[in-house]
Amino acid sequence: MSKFWSEVVHTLTPYVPGEQPKLANLIKLNTNENPYGPSPKVIAALKAEAADSLRLYPDPYSSVLKATIAEYYGLQPNQVFVGNGSDEVLAHVFCALLKHDKPVLFPDITYSFYPVYCGLYGIQYETVALNANFVIDVADYDKPNGGIIFPNPNAPTGIPLALAEIECLLQKNMESVVVIDEAYVDFGTQSAIKLVSTYPNLLVTQTLSKARSLAGLRVGFALGHPDLIEAMVRVKDSFNSYPLDRFATAGAVAAMQDHAYFEETCHKVIATREWLAIELQKIGFEVLPSTANFIFARHPLHDGAELAENLRDHNIIVRHFKKPVRISPFIRITVGTDAECQALIAALIKQ
Ligand SMILES: *Cc1c(COP(=O)(O)O)cnc(C)c1O
């Protein structure tokens, strides 16, 4: 009954997340979830929250969580914005900070949600090609823009950009906001958070979905100058006053406070990633240098779609992107447990 649709709906091309099949014995290496569960302290905090107090609305300002995140990174609470997953945070970023007369710039190969937000909010954008090695060259961003956004490390390549390069970009773009999406930063990339108090045009977003094993809880945040945060709060309070429920807030606070567990699981994922990269190379794959919790790799003799299809026959799912064509030879493999990655290598050897 599309006659009832608002006009904009006809023009939308929504983001398609990786599939979540309900199959037994599936080795799920397709959506960059953490193979290790959340901290036991998070589970305890969630259980404690299952109480009579659920009849009350949560704190609309998420003050405790903001204070916890601010303290963790040595910032002030008014430099922190929290939301229902960083996807929601990013939506508010596009609406609040990136809709201008000039186009927003992002790489041609990057998180495919960015153009979707542009479609929703009617924001003009221009993509900037990664160089021949799939690396972001900041010199290519030296043009008029209404903002710049990319993940660091980039997705789905996993390749990081040095902090000095980001600083260079910030200095050249004092009139527009530079957003660094640090969804995977904790697996070995230098964070730009230390630049937040120096550059009023820098906004850093992060998520608890990957390194803190809480994809199911939906918590993300942004860090930046209080003016940038206020713009996002205005959008949020025009949309949903309570994006974080009582569980999300309690779980997120506990996760941020259990630093030891976070470090331990990140180290395990990094160690498995390094092993996996070497094993893939031994069987002929070209592996891009990843500092994320996934590996982007191609084989000279097999197409990406074919590789993904064959792995599925072994009950292993990875992610394949048909577009842009430059990345269609690749598969993106989430780093799982050691056993899952061994099973993946065994399946690839049989092909
Ligand atoms: C996973 C991911 C996000 C979103 O994470 P949420 O689960 O919505 O917090 C944002 N950006 C990139 C690049 C991602 O890969």
The ligand as a Tripos MOL2 file, in Angstrom:
@<TRIPOS>MOLECULE
LIG
   15    15     1     0     0
SMALL
NO_CHARGES

@<TRIPOS>ATOM
      1 C1         29.6370   -2.0410   13.7100 C.3       1 LIG1
      2 C2         29.8750   -0.6530   13.2070 C.ar      1 LIG1
      3 C3         29.1580    0.4470   13.6880 C.ar      1 LIG1
      4 C4         27.9170    0.3210   14.5010 C.3       1 LIG1
      5 O1         27.9350   -0.2880   15.6430 O.3       1 LIG1
      6 P1         26.6640   -0.3470   16.5770 P.3       1 LIG1
      7 O2         26.4450   -1.7960   16.8150 O.co2     1 LIG1
      8 O3         25.4890    0.3100   15.9190 O.co2     1 LIG1
      9 O4         27.0970    0.3990   17.7830 O.co2     1 LIG1
     10 C5         29.5200    1.7140   13.2820 C.ar      1 LIG1
     11 N1         30.4980    1.9000   12.3970 N.ar      1 LIG1
     12 C6         31.1800    0.8910   11.8690 C.ar      1 LIG1
     13 C7         32.2530    1.1580   10.8930 C.3       1 LIG1
     14 C8         30.8670   -0.4250   12.2460 C.ar      1 LIG1
     15 O5         31.5030   -1.4460   11.6790 O.3       1 LIG1
@<TRIPOS>BOND
     1     1     2 1
     2     2     3 ar
     3     2    14 ar
     4     3     4 1
     5     3    10 ar
     6     4     5 1
     7     5     6 1
     8     6     7 2
     9     6     8 1
    10     6     9 1
    11    10    11 ar
    12    11    12 ar
    13    12    13 1
    14    12    14 ar
    15    14    15 1
@<TRIPOS>SUBSTRUCTURE
     1 LIG1         1 GROUP 0 **** ****
